[in-house]
Amino acid sequence: MYLLFSILCQLFICLCCSLAIFYLAVTLTGSIFLMNYHTLVTMTVPAVTAGQTEYP
């Protein structure tokens, strides 16, 4: 019974560690993606609005 409990604890710790690593990776890539997305939007929005004013 104790062996099963220790195996479950180790599995839980491994799961938590992998989740933490996954969360860190997702937040890092997400922040990089958001920064790129923000620059993309700030570059494309004036062009789109200029195009809309040119072609009503």
PDB file of N, CA, C and O in Angstrom:
ATOM      1  N   MET A   1       0.838  -1.201   0.000  1.00  0.00           N
ATOM      2  CA  MET A   1       0.000   0.000   0.000  1.00  0.00           C
ATOM      3  C   MET A   1       0.877   1.257   0.000  1.00  0.00           C
ATOM      4  O   MET A   1       0.614   2.209  -0.735  1.00  0.00           O
ATOM      5  N   TYR A   2       1.911   1.246   0.827  1.00  0.00           N
ATOM      6  CA  TYR A   2       2.792   2.416   0.893  1.00  0.00           C
ATOM      7  C   TYR A   2       3.544   2.611  -0.420  1.00  0.00           C
ATOM      8  O   TYR A   2       3.788   3.740  -0.847  1.00  0.00           O
ATOM      9  N   LEU A   3       3.911   1.483  -1.059  1.00  0.00           N
ATOM     10  CA  LEU A   3       4.613   1.570  -2.342  1.00  0.00           C
ATOM     11  C   LEU A   3       3.722   2.241  -3.387  1.00  0.00           C
ATOM     12  O   LEU A   3       4.179   3.098  -4.144  1.00  0.00           O
ATOM     13  N   LEU A   4       2.461   1.849  -3.423  1.00  0.00           N
ATOM     14  CA  LEU A   4       1.516   2.448  -4.357  1.00  0.00           C
ATOM     15  C   LEU A   4       1.388   3.947  -4.096  1.00  0.00           C
ATOM     16  O   LEU A   4       1.341   4.749  -5.029  1.00  0.00           O
ATOM     17  N   PHE A   5       1.332   4.313  -2.824  1.00  0.00           N
ATOM     18  CA  PHE A   5       1.203   5.724  -2.458  1.00  0.00           C
ATOM     19  C   PHE A   5       2.427   6.520  -2.910  1.00  0.00           C
ATOM     20  O   PHE A   5       2.294   7.633  -3.420  1.00  0.00           O
ATOM     21  N   SER A   6       3.612   5.951  -2.724  1.00  0.00           N
ATOM     22  CA  SER A   6       4.832   6.660  -3.124  1.00  0.00           C
ATOM     23  C   SER A   6       4.905   6.788  -4.645  1.00  0.00           C
ATOM     24  O   SER A   6       5.345   7.812  -5.166  1.00  0.00           O
ATOM     25  N   ILE A   7       4.471   5.744  -5.353  1.00  0.00           N
ATOM     26  CA  ILE A   7       4.455   5.811  -6.820  1.00  0.00           C
ATOM     27  C   ILE A   7       3.483   6.895  -7.283  1.00  0.00           C
ATOM     28  O   ILE A   7       3.777   7.650  -8.210  1.00  0.00           O
ATOM     29  N   LEU A   8       2.326   6.963  -6.628  1.00  0.00           N
ATOM     30  CA  LEU A   8       1.351   7.999  -6.980  1.00  0.00           C
ATOM     31  C   LEU A   8       1.917   9.384  -6.691  1.00  0.00           C
ATOM     32  O   LEU A   8       1.715  10.312  -7.474  1.00  0.00           O
ATOM     33  N   CYS A   9       2.618   9.527  -5.582  1.00  0.00           N
ATOM     34  CA  CYS A   9       3.219  10.820  -5.238  1.00  0.00           C
ATOM     35  C   CYS A   9       4.254  11.218  -6.286  1.00  0.00           C
ATOM     36  O   CYS A   9       4.297  12.370  -6.718  1.00  0.00           O
ATOM     37  N   GLN A  10       5.085  10.265  -6.691  1.00  0.00           N
ATOM     38  CA  GLN A  10       6.096  10.570  -7.701  1.00  0.00           C
ATOM     39  C   GLN A  10       5.439  10.958  -9.023  1.00  0.00           C
ATOM     40  O   GLN A  10       5.886  11.888  -9.694  1.00  0.00           O
ATOM     41  N   LEU A  11       4.388  10.252  -9.391  1.00  0.00           N
ATOM     42  CA  LEU A  11       3.674  10.582 -10.623  1.00  0.00           C
ATOM     43  C   LEU A  11       3.074  11.984 -10.540  1.00  0.00           C
ATOM     44  O   LEU A  11       3.121  12.750 -11.503  1.00  0.00           O
ATOM     45  N   PHE A  12       2.510  12.308  -9.377  1.00  0.00           N
ATOM     46  CA  PHE A  12       1.904  13.619  -9.185  1.00  0.00           C
ATOM     47  C   PHE A  12       2.952  14.722  -9.277  1.00  0.00           C
ATOM     48  O   PHE A  12       2.713  15.769  -9.879  1.00  0.00           O
ATOM     49  N   ILE A  13       4.126  14.478  -8.668  1.00  0.00           N
ATOM     50  CA  ILE A  13       5.207  15.468  -8.712  1.00  0.00           C
ATOM     51  C   ILE A  13       5.697  15.645 -10.148  1.00  0.00           C
ATOM     52  O   ILE A  13       5.941  16.766 -10.594  1.00  0.00           O
ATOM     53  N   CYS A  14       5.839  14.531 -10.865  1.00  0.00           N
ATOM     54  CA  CYS A  14       6.259  14.614 -12.270  1.00  0.00           C
ATOM     55  C   CYS A  14       5.234  15.394 -13.087  1.00  0.00           C
ATOM     56  O   CYS A  14       5.593  16.218 -13.929  1.00  0.00           O
ATOM     57  N   LEU A  15       3.967  15.128 -12.834  1.00  0.00           N
ATOM     58  CA  LEU A  15       2.907  15.826 -13.553  1.00  0.00           C
ATOM     59  C   LEU A  15       2.955  17.325 -13.265  1.00  0.00           C
ATOM     60  O   LEU A  15       2.825  18.144 -14.174  1.00  0.00           O
ATOM     61  N   CYS A  16       3.142  17.673 -11.998  1.00  0.00           N
ATOM     62  CA  CYS A  16       3.210  19.090 -11.622  1.00  0.00           C
ATOM     63  C   CYS A  16       4.403  19.765 -12.288  1.00  0.00           C
ATOM     64  O   CYS A  16       4.287  20.881 -12.793  1.00  0.00           O
ATOM     65  N   CYS A  17       5.553  19.087 -12.288  1.00  0.00           N
ATOM     66  CA  CYS A  17       6.746  19.666 -12.902  1.00  0.00           C
ATOM     67  C   CYS A  17       6.538  19.865 -14.399  1.00  0.00           C
ATOM     68  O   CYS A  17       6.885  20.911 -14.946  1.00  0.00           O
ATOM     69  N   SER A  18       5.979  18.868 -15.050  1.00  0.00           N
ATOM     70  CA  SER A  18       5.771  18.994 -16.492  1.00  0.00           C
ATOM     71  C   SER A  18       4.744  20.084 -16.796  1.00  0.00           C
ATOM     72  O   SER A  18       4.875  20.812 -17.780  1.00  0.00           O
ATOM     73  N   LEU A  19       3.732  20.189 -15.954  1.00  0.00           N
ATOM     74  CA  LEU A  19       2.739  21.246 -16.150  1.00  0.00           C
ATOM     75  C   LEU A  19       3.368  22.618 -15.965  1.00  0.00           C
ATOM     76  O   LEU A  19       3.074  23.546 -16.719  1.00  0.00           O
ATOM     77  N   ALA A  20       4.238  22.752 -14.960  1.00  0.00           N
ATOM     78  CA  ALA A  20       4.904  24.032 -14.716  1.00  0.00           C
ATOM     79  C   ALA A  20       5.803  24.402 -15.893  1.00  0.00           C
ATOM     80  O   ALA A  20       5.822  25.551 -16.334  1.00  0.00           O
ATOM     81  N   ILE A  21       6.548  23.417 -16.397  1.00  0.00           N
ATOM     82  CA  ILE A  21       7.424  23.675 -17.541  1.00  0.00           C
ATOM     83  C   ILE A  21       6.584  24.042 -18.767  1.00  0.00           C
ATOM     84  O   ILE A  21       6.913  24.973 -19.502  1.00  0.00           O
ATOM     85  N   PHE A  22       5.501  23.298 -18.973  1.00  0.00           N
ATOM     86  CA  PHE A  22       4.609  23.569 -20.098  1.00  0.00           C
ATOM     87  C   PHE A  22       4.006  24.973 -19.981  1.00  0.00           C
ATOM     88  O   PHE A  22       3.918  25.698 -20.972  1.00  0.00           O
ATOM     89  N   TYR A  23       3.589  25.353 -18.757  1.00  0.00           N
ATOM     90  CA  TYR A  23       3.008  26.675 -18.534  1.00  0.00           C
ATOM     91  C   TYR A  23       4.023  27.774 -18.820  1.00  0.00           C
ATOM     92  O   TYR A  23       3.697  28.789 -19.435  1.00  0.00           O
ATOM     93  N   LEU A  24       5.269  27.560 -18.362  1.00  0.00           N
ATOM     94  CA  LEU A  24       6.315  28.549 -18.615  1.00  0.00           C
ATOM     95  C   LEU A  24       6.576  28.689 -20.114  1.00  0.00           C
ATOM     96  O   LEU A  24       6.701  29.799 -20.633  1.00  0.00           O
ATOM     97  N   ALA A  25       6.655  27.551 -20.800  1.00  0.00           N
ATOM     98  CA  ALA A  25       6.912  27.598 -22.240  1.00  0.00           C
ATOM     99  C   ALA A  25       5.769  28.307 -22.963  1.00  0.00           C
ATOM    100  O   ALA A  25       6.001  29.115 -23.863  1.00  0.00           O
ATOM    101  N   VAL A  26       4.540  28.001 -22.566  1.00  0.00           N
ATOM    102  CA  VAL A  26       3.381  28.617 -23.213  1.00  0.00           C
ATOM    103  C   VAL A  26       3.346  30.121 -22.957  1.00  0.00           C
ATOM    104  O   VAL A  26       3.048  30.899 -23.863  1.00  0.00           O
ATOM    105  N   THR A  27       3.650  30.533 -21.724  1.00  0.00           N
ATOM    106  CA  THR A  27       3.622  31.966 -21.426  1.00  0.00           C
ATOM    107  C   THR A  27       4.735  32.696 -22.167  1.00  0.00           C
ATOM    108  O   THR A  27       4.538  33.813 -22.646  1.00  0.00           O
ATOM    109  N   LEU A  28       5.914  32.061 -22.261  1.00  0.00           N
ATOM    110  CA  LEU A  28       7.023  32.693 -22.981  1.00  0.00           C
ATOM    111  C   LEU A  28       6.680  32.843 -24.459  1.00  0.00           C
ATOM    112  O   LEU A  28       6.809  33.930 -25.022  1.00  0.00           O
ATOM    113  N   THR A  29       6.246  31.759 -25.083  1.00  0.00           N
ATOM    114  CA  THR A  29       5.909  31.832 -26.506  1.00  0.00           C
ATOM    115  C   THR A  29       4.694  32.730 -26.715  1.00  0.00           C
ATOM    116  O   THR A  29       4.600  33.427 -27.725  1.00  0.00           O
ATOM    117  N   GLY A  30       3.769  32.715 -25.765  1.00  0.00           N
ATOM    118  CA  GLY A  30       2.592  33.565 -25.870  1.00  0.00           C
ATOM    119  C   GLY A  30       2.953  35.036 -25.811  1.00  0.00           C
ATOM    120  O   GLY A  30       2.413  35.838 -26.572  1.00  0.00           O
ATOM    121  N   SER A  31       3.868  35.401 -24.910  1.00  0.00           N
ATOM    122  CA  SER A  31       4.263  36.804 -24.806  1.00  0.00           C
ATOM    123  C   SER A  31       5.012  37.241 -26.057  1.00  0.00           C
ATOM    124  O   SER A  31       4.814  38.351 -26.551  1.00  0.00           O
ATOM    125  N   ILE A  32       5.881  36.357 -26.574  1.00  0.00           N
ATOM    126  CA  ILE A  32       6.604  36.686 -27.807  1.00  0.00           C
ATOM    127  C   ILE A  32       5.613  36.839 -28.958  1.00  0.00           C
ATOM    128  O   ILE A  32       5.708  37.775 -29.752  1.00  0.00           O
ATOM    129  N   PHE A  33       4.652  35.900 -29.039  1.00  0.00           N
ATOM    130  CA  PHE A  33       3.653  35.959 -30.099  1.00  0.00           C
ATOM    131  C   PHE A  33       2.805  37.222 -29.975  1.00  0.00           C
ATOM    132  O   PHE A  33       2.481  37.852 -30.982  1.00  0.00           O
ATOM    133  N   LEU A  34       2.441  37.599 -28.741  1.00  0.00           N
ATOM    134  CA  LEU A  34       1.631  38.796 -28.543  1.00  0.00           C
ATOM    135  C   LEU A  34       2.406  40.041 -28.946  1.00  0.00           C
ATOM    136  O   LEU A  34       1.834  40.960 -29.533  1.00  0.00           O
ATOM    137  N   MET A  35       3.708  40.084 -28.638  1.00  0.00           N
ATOM    138  CA  MET A  35       4.513  41.236 -29.029  1.00  0.00           C
ATOM    139  C   MET A  35       4.579  41.340 -30.549  1.00  0.00           C
ATOM    140  O   MET A  35       4.424  42.425 -31.110  1.00  0.00           O
ATOM    141  N   ASN A  36       4.813  40.197 -31.219  1.00  0.00           N
ATOM    142  CA  ASN A  36       4.850  40.198 -32.679  1.00  0.00           C
ATOM    143  C   ASN A  36       3.485  40.584 -33.248  1.00  0.00           C
ATOM    144  O   ASN A  36       3.395  41.335 -34.219  1.00  0.00           O
ATOM    145  N   TYR A  37       2.420  40.056 -32.627  1.00  0.00           N
ATOM    146  CA  TYR A  37       1.064  40.365 -33.085  1.00  0.00           C
ATOM    147  C   TYR A  37       0.774  41.857 -32.929  1.00  0.00           C
ATOM    148  O   TYR A  37       0.144  42.464 -33.795  1.00  0.00           O
ATOM    149  N   HIS A  38       1.233  42.445 -31.823  1.00  0.00           N
ATOM    150  CA  HIS A  38       1.000  43.861 -31.584  1.00  0.00           C
ATOM    151  C   HIS A  38       1.706  44.703 -32.651  1.00  0.00           C
ATOM    152  O   HIS A  38       1.121  45.642 -33.192  1.00  0.00           O
ATOM    153  N   THR A  39       2.966  44.366 -32.953  1.00  0.00           N
ATOM    154  CA  THR A  39       3.679  45.126 -33.980  1.00  0.00           C
ATOM    155  C   THR A  39       3.018  44.927 -35.339  1.00  0.00           C
ATOM    156  O   THR A  39       2.925  45.864 -36.132  1.00  0.00           O
ATOM    157  N   LEU A  40       2.559  43.701 -35.604  1.00  0.00           N
ATOM    158  CA  LEU A  40       1.886  43.418 -36.870  1.00  0.00           C
ATOM    159  C   LEU A  40       0.617  44.269 -36.991  1.00  0.00           C
ATOM    160  O   LEU A  40       0.351  44.855 -38.040  1.00  0.00           O
ATOM    161  N   VAL A  41      -0.161  44.331 -35.904  1.00  0.00           N
ATOM    162  CA  VAL A  41      -1.408  45.106 -35.926  1.00  0.00           C
ATOM    163  C   VAL A  41      -1.109  46.588 -36.105  1.00  0.00           C
ATOM    164  O   VAL A  41      -1.777  47.263 -36.887  1.00  0.00           O
ATOM    165  N   THR A  42      -0.110  47.101 -35.387  1.00  0.00           N
ATOM    166  CA  THR A  42       0.199  48.529 -35.502  1.00  0.00           C
ATOM    167  C   THR A  42       0.734  48.866 -36.885  1.00  0.00           C
ATOM    168  O   THR A  42       0.632  50.007 -37.334  1.00  0.00           O
ATOM    169  N   MET A  43       1.313  47.859 -37.570  1.00  0.00           N
ATOM    170  CA  MET A  43       1.785  48.115 -38.930  1.00  0.00           C
ATOM    171  C   MET A  43       0.656  47.999 -39.949  1.00  0.00           C
ATOM    172  O   MET A  43       0.621  48.751 -40.923  1.00  0.00           O
ATOM    173  N   THR A  44      -0.272  47.057 -39.730  1.00  0.00           N
ATOM    174  CA  THR A  44      -1.301  46.815 -40.748  1.00  0.00           C
ATOM    175  C   THR A  44      -2.521  47.717 -40.593  1.00  0.00           C
ATOM    176  O   THR A  44      -3.168  48.052 -41.585  1.00  0.00           O
ATOM    177  N   VAL A  45      -2.843  48.112 -39.369  1.00  0.00           N
ATOM    178  CA  VAL A  45      -4.066  48.899 -39.164  1.00  0.00           C
ATOM    179  C   VAL A  45      -4.027  50.243 -39.903  1.00  0.00           C
ATOM    180  O   VAL A  45      -5.019  50.591 -40.543  1.00  0.00           O
ATOM    181  N   PRO A  46      -2.931  51.015 -39.847  1.00  0.00           N
ATOM    182  CA  PRO A  46      -2.922  52.265 -40.632  1.00  0.00           C
ATOM    183  C   PRO A  46      -3.038  52.016 -42.133  1.00  0.00           C
ATOM    184  O   PRO A  46      -3.677  52.791 -42.844  1.00  0.00           O
ATOM    185  N   ALA A  47      -2.419  50.930 -42.619  1.00  0.00           N
ATOM    186  CA  ALA A  47      -2.515  50.621 -44.049  1.00  0.00           C
ATOM    187  C   ALA A  47      -3.955  50.281 -44.420  1.00  0.00           C
ATOM    188  O   ALA A  47      -4.450  50.705 -45.464  1.00  0.00           O
ATOM    189  N   VAL A  48      -4.623  49.517 -43.565  1.00  0.00           N
ATOM    190  CA  VAL A  48      -6.013  49.140 -43.838  1.00  0.00           C
ATOM    191  C   VAL A  48      -6.909  50.367 -43.800  1.00  0.00           C
ATOM    192  O   VAL A  48      -7.780  50.523 -44.656  1.00  0.00           O
ATOM    193  N   THR A  49      -6.706  51.241 -42.816  1.00  0.00           N
ATOM    194  CA  THR A  49      -7.541  52.446 -42.728  1.00  0.00           C
ATOM    195  C   THR A  49      -7.261  53.367 -43.910  1.00  0.00           C
ATOM    196  O   THR A  49      -8.179  54.003 -44.428  1.00  0.00           O
ATOM    197  N   ALA A  50      -5.997  53.446 -44.343  1.00  0.00           N
ATOM    198  CA  ALA A  50      -5.670  54.264 -45.509  1.00  0.00           C
ATOM    199  C   ALA A  50      -6.334  53.672 -46.752  1.00  0.00           C
ATOM    200  O   ALA A  50      -6.846  54.406 -47.597  1.00  0.00           O
ATOM    201  N   GLY A  51      -6.323  52.351 -46.859  1.00  0.00           N
ATOM    202  CA  GLY A  51      -6.982  51.700 -47.984  1.00  0.00           C
ATOM    203  C   GLY A  51      -8.482  51.943 -47.961  1.00  0.00           C
ATOM    204  O   GLY A  51      -9.102  52.108 -49.012  1.00  0.00           O
ATOM    205  N   GLN A  52      -9.066  51.968 -46.770  1.00  0.00           N
ATOM    206  CA  GLN A  52     -10.505  52.206 -46.664  1.00  0.00           C
ATOM    207  C   GLN A  52     -10.836  53.641 -47.059  1.00  0.00           C
ATOM    208  O   GLN A  52     -11.865  53.889 -47.687  1.00  0.00           O
ATOM    209  N   THR A  53      -9.974  54.585 -46.698  1.00  0.00           N
ATOM    210  CA  THR A  53     -10.253  55.972 -47.064  1.00  0.00           C
ATOM    211  C   THR A  53     -10.042  56.174 -48.564  1.00  0.00           C
ATOM    212  O   THR A  53     -10.706  57.008 -49.180  1.00  0.00           O
ATOM    213  N   GLU A  54      -9.104  55.400 -49.157  1.00  0.00           N
ATOM    214  CA  GLU A  54      -8.888  55.520 -50.599  1.00  0.00           C
ATOM    215  C   GLU A  54     -10.062  54.939 -51.377  1.00  0.00           C
ATOM    216  O   GLU A  54     -10.520  55.514 -52.364  1.00  0.00           O
ATOM    217  N   TYR A  55     -10.547  53.768 -50.902  1.00  0.00           N
ATOM    218  CA  TYR A  55     -11.648  53.099 -51.602  1.00  0.00           C
ATOM    219  C   TYR A  55     -12.871  53.058 -50.700  1.00  0.00           C
ATOM    220  O   TYR A  55     -13.050  52.099 -49.950  1.00  0.00           O
ATOM    221  N   PRO A  56     -13.705  54.069 -50.759  1.00  0.00           N
ATOM    222  CA  PRO A  56     -14.871  54.090 -49.861  1.00  0.00           C
ATOM    223  C   PRO A  56     -15.953  53.109 -50.311  1.00  0.00           C
ATOM    224  O   PRO A  56     -16.997  53.003 -49.667  1.00  0.00           O
TER     225      PRO A  56
END
